[in-house]
Every structure is written in structure tokens, then in C-alpha cells.
Amino acid sequence: MAQQVFKISGSTQVKLISIGDRINNINAFTIANIHDTAVASVDLFLANPTDNYYIFKNLSLPAGQTLSLESKEISFDNSVYNLFVKLGASTSVVDIILK
């Protein structure tokens, strides 16, 4: 997979990977809270047309901190699921890197 970089802000859910993107092996996933002072509440989930399946929900990521996931923690069938992220507050800002 080629590296993909996202800057996510606000509380609207964002699709990182769409069903059928042919991305079946994510080697690394990082999410960094780049806000100066505020904790970011983060949801990361898989979704298909009928349901959501959370990798984590309401994760509290302190300001200036980064969470890293390895491939075994983030692997999924991209022919069946989209990958979404959603932040809990309109003032939240995170950077996400997928490799």
C-alpha cells in the first residue's frame, strides 16, 4: 500500500478507505493529536451498508500524543468494509498516516 496522509478536523466522520479500494494490507497506522491543549476523542471503525464495527470508540488521545497500530491490529477485508474515523469535538485536529 502506498502511504496515505490525512489531516482530520471537526466532528464529521471521514472515510479513510472505501470498499473496493483494493487495500488489503495496512502495514502501519498512526493517529496524532496535533491540538496544543485539548484531548481528542477518537472513533475508528469498519462499516458496511448495514452496520459499524469499532476498532476503538471514544479513545482519549491526549494533546501532542500519537497512537500507532500494527498490521495485525488494523487488517480487514476491504471488499466488504470501509474504514472511517470520527472525532468527538468540532475543535479536534489529528493527523493520520496509513502505510
VENZI-V820560 format. One record per residue. N is the residue number from 0. RES is the residue in one letter. SS is DSSP state (a for helix, b for strand, c for the rest). PHI is phi in whole degrees, -180 to 180 (none if undefined). NEAR is the number of other C-alpha atoms within 8 Angstrom. Layout:
n | res | ss | phi | near
N | RES | SS | PHI | NEAR
N | RES | SS | PHI | NEAR
This chain:
n | res | ss | phi | near
0 | M | c | none | 7
1 | A | c | -73 | 4
2 | Q | c | -63 | 7
3 | Q | b | -124 | 7
4 | V | b | -126 | 8
5 | F | b | -133 | 7
6 | K | b | -113 | 8
7 | I | b | -112 | 9
8 | S | b | -139 | 11
9 | G | c | 83 | 11
10 | S | c | -109 | 11
11 | T | c | -86 | 7
12 | Q | c | -67 | 8
13 | V | b | -126 | 8
14 | K | b | -83 | 9
15 | L | b | -87 | 8
16 | I | b | -137 | 10
17 | S | c | -96 | 10
18 | I | c | -54 | 10
19 | G | c | 89 | 8
20 | D | c | -71 | 8
21 | R | c | 60 | 7
22 | I | c | -110 | 9
23 | N | c | -110 | 8
24 | N | c | -141 | 8
25 | I | c | -94 | 12
26 | N | c | -84 | 9
27 | A | b | -154 | 11
28 | F | b | -138 | 14
29 | T | b | -127 | 12
30 | I | b | -133 | 11
31 | A | b | -118 | 11
32 | N | b | -82 | 16
33 | I | c | -99 | 10
34 | H | c | -71 | 11
35 | D | c | -67 | 6
36 | T | c | -133 | 6
37 | A | c | -93 | 8
38 | V | c | -69 | 11
39 | A | b | -103 | 16
40 | S | b | -93 | 11
41 | V | b | -125 | 14
42 | D | b | -111 | 14
43 | L | b | -126 | 12
44 | F | b | -150 | 13
45 | L | b | -95 | 12
46 | A | b | -144 | 12
47 | N | c | -124 | 9
48 | P | c | -61 | 4
49 | T | c | -113 | 5
50 | D | c | -161 | 6
51 | N | b | -113 | 8
52 | Y | b | -131 | 7
53 | Y | b | -85 | 9
54 | I | b | -79 | 9
55 | F | b | -152 | 9
56 | K | b | -133 | 9
57 | N | b | 57 | 8
58 | L | b | -67 | 9
59 | S | b | -91 | 8
60 | L | b | -109 | 12
61 | P | c | -61 | 9
62 | A | c | -54 | 12
63 | G | c | 79 | 10
64 | Q | c | -105 | 9
65 | T | b | -127 | 9
66 | L | b | -109 | 8
67 | S | b | -118 | 8
68 | L | b | -118 | 9
69 | E | b | -91 | 9
70 | S | a | -56 | 11
71 | K | a | -67 | 5
72 | E | a | -91 | 6
73 | I | a | -127 | 10
74 | S | c | -73 | 9
75 | F | c | -161 | 7
76 | D | c | -86 | 7
77 | N | c | -72 | 14
78 | S | c | -81 | 8
79 | V | c | -119 | 8
80 | Y | c | -126 | 12
81 | N | b | -90 | 13
82 | L | b | -115 | 12
83 | F | b | -122 | 13
84 | V | b | -128 | 12
85 | K | b | -142 | 11
86 | L | b | -99 | 15
87 | G | c | -85 | 12
88 | A | c | -134 | 9
89 | S | c | -67 | 8
90 | T | c | -94 | 7
91 | S | c | -71 | 15
92 | V | b | -142 | 12
93 | V | b | -134 | 13
94 | D | b | -108 | 13
95 | I | b | -125 | 12
96 | I | b | -125 | 12
97 | L | b | -112 | 11
98 | K | c | -127 | 10
